[in-house]
């Protein structure tokens, strides 16, 4: 296979996912309405509880409104990763996924293209959410809208690979829909998306330990620091490591020698 052929396959899968996203307008609005409602509710309800500013490790004082925005961006990407994986299960049941995986391209490359396409969609949703939040007066540093892009790419790929890994273990569409709710909410709540880790430590050491062990926490922190023109090397390293692990497990799960395809044929 030549480089132009790989590029053509990558662009083709990207176009397919973008067209599907454009045609599913309800998915776009649902992805925005959910975090916006949470932004209004939590910013109002917890502003007094947490105070008007968040203390270091950030170099500047930030309000709870601006603190919660990165966590809700993470929510957008988490839900999009699960939705993309849900479409994988649907495509597998309809047969289109089998057709794709029987192409001459390496299986790992095709799966990576699917994850990358879902990440592109999640980044568009994240910037749309940031634009709406800015319209409501919740603004980040101007340069932060640019510096956050690499963080959105890394976190989107990690969460997309996580969803892909889950989809490789689940055979039926109905089962995956139930697993989505079972996975999404603990992943989101047991992280630093809504509350600083030091607040979690004051409340419960056990919950704090779970939040520290949650890869989603580091995706949120990577986004949060990037929005404020800082680089959290620890968060970046953990996100990259989690991406590698989830991607490997997803590729193995879709491997017909010992993955899902073999289990369905025996």
N, C-alpha and C positions, 0 to 999 in steps of 0.2 A: 504494500500500500504506500502511496506517495503522500507528501505533505498536502498538496491541493485536495486530494481525496479526503483526508482527515478534516481539512478546513471546511470542505463542502458539507460533510456529514455534521460537523459542529454547527454550522450556520443553519442547516436544514432543521435540526432539532430545536435550535433557538427560535426559529421562525414559527415552528409548530406550536411551541409552548406559549409564545407571545400572542399568536392568533387565538389560541384557546382562551387565554386570559382576556383578550379584548372582547371576545364573544360572550364571556361570562361576566357581565357587568355587575351582577349581584355579588359575585365573589370580591370584586374590587371595593364596592361600597361596604360590604360586611367587614372586610379587612380594616377599613378606616373607622367605621362607626364604633366597633368594639373598643379599641384603645382610646378613642375620643371620649366615650362615656366614662371609662375608667379614669381618664385624666381629670374630668370634671369632678367625679365623685371623690376620688382619693385626694386630689389637690385641695378640695374643700374640707373633707372630713379629717385629714391627718395633718394639715398645715399647723394647727394649734398644738397637736400632740408632739410633733417633731421640732417645732420652732420654725423660725423664719429662715434659718440658714443651716447648711450642712458643714460640719467641721472637716479639717484635713482627712485624707491625703490630698484633697484638691487644693490647688494653689490659690483659688479664689472662693469666696463665699457664694453659694448658690442657693436659691430658694427651693422649696420642695417641689414647686411646679416644674422647674427646670431639672431637678434631680430625677423626677419620675419619667421624664420624656424618654431617656435612653432605655429604661426598662420596658416601656410600652413599644418602642421600636423593636426591642428583642421579642416582645409578644407578637408583633406583626410578622417577624421572620419565623418565629416558632410555628405559628398557625399556618403560614404559607408553606413551610417545610412539610407539615403534616398533610396539607391539602394536596401538595404535589405528589406525595407518596400515596395518598388516597387515589389519585388519578392513575398512578402506576398499578395499583391493585385492580382498578377498573379496566385499564388497558390489557392487563394480563387475563382477566376473565373474558374480555371481548376478543382476544387473540392478537390484537395489534402489537402488544409488547413482545409476544413470541416471534412475530415477523421481524421486529426491529432487532432482537437479539440473535436472529439467525443470519444477519447480514455479515459480509466478510470482515467488517470492522471488529477489533478486539472487544470483548464484552466489557472489560473495565473502562474502555474509552467511551462506549455508548452510555454506560451508567454515569460516568463523570459528566458527559454532555447533558444528561437529564438533570443532574444536580445543578450544574452551572446555569441551565435555562431557568430552573426554579429560583435560583439566587438572583438572576436578573429581574425576575418579576417581583421578588421580595424587596429589592433595592428601589424599584419604582414606587412600590407601596410605601416604603419607609420615607422617601423624600416627599411623597404626597402628604403623609402624616405630618412631617416637619413643616411643610408649607401651611397646612391648616392650623397647626399649633401656633405658628408665627402670626397668622391672621388674628388669632385670639390674644396676641400680645406675649406669648411665651416664646422668646427668641434665644438662640444660642449665639456664641461669638461668630461673626461673619465668616471667618476663615474655617471655623469648625465644620461648616457644611461641606467643605471640600476635604478636610483632613479625616472626616469620618468615613469617607468612601472605602478605603482599604479595610477598615474595621467591619463595615457592612458586608464586604465581599467575603472576608474570612468567616464571620459569624454566620452568614447566609449559607456558605458551603458546609460548615459544620452541622448546622441544624438540618439542612437538606440531606446530608449523608446520614444523619441520625434517623430521619424519617424513612429514608431508603432502606436502611438496615431493618427497621421495624416491618416495612412492607415485604421484605424478603422472608419473614417468618410467618406471615399471616396469609392464609389461603383465600378467604372469602371477604367480600366487600363489607358485609354486615359486621363481621368481627372487627375489622379495622376501624370502623366508625366508633365502636365502643372503646377500643384501645386508645383512640385519639384523646377522648375525654379523660381516660384513666391516666394517661401520660402527661398531657399538656398542663393540667392545673397543678399537680404536685411539682412539676418541673418549674413552673412559673412562680408559684407562691414560695417554694423553698429555695429562693435565690435572693439576690440583692436588687431585684427589679423594683420593688416597692419600698423597701426599708434598707437603710445602711446596715452592713454586717455588724458594726459595733452596737447597734440597737438590738439586733438579734442576740448578741452575746449577753447583753444586759437582761434579756428575757429568759433565754434558755440555752444552755451550753450544747444540748443535744441537737436542737434545731439549728444552732449556729454551725455545728460540725457538719450537718447534712448540707447546709447552704454552701459551705466551703468545699465540699466534695462534689457539688453539682456543677458540671461543665457549663451549664447555661449562665451561672453566675459570672463566669469569666468572659463569656460572650457579651453580657451586659456591661461589665466593667470596661472591656475593651472599647465598646461603643461610647460609653460615658467619658472616659478619659480622652478619647479621640475628639469628641465634640468640644472639649475644653483645651485642645491643642497640646495634649500630653500623650505620651506613649507608655502604656502599662506593659512592660516586657513579660512579666509573669503571666498576665492574662493572655497575651498574644501567644506565648509558648504553649500554654495549656490548651487554647483553642486549636492551634495547629496540631498538637498531639491527639486531641479528641477527634479532629477531622480525619487524621490518618487511621486511627483505630476504627471509627465508624465506617469509613470508606472500605477498609479491608474486610470487615465483617459483612458489609453489604455485597461486595463482589463475591465473597465466599458463599453468601446466601443465595445468590443468583447463579452460582456455578452448577451446571447440570450433573457434575460428577458426585457432588455430595451436598448440594443445596436444595432449594425449593423444587426445582424442576424434576429432580430425581424422586423426591418424596411424592410428587403428584402422579408419577407414572408407575409407581410400584403398587 
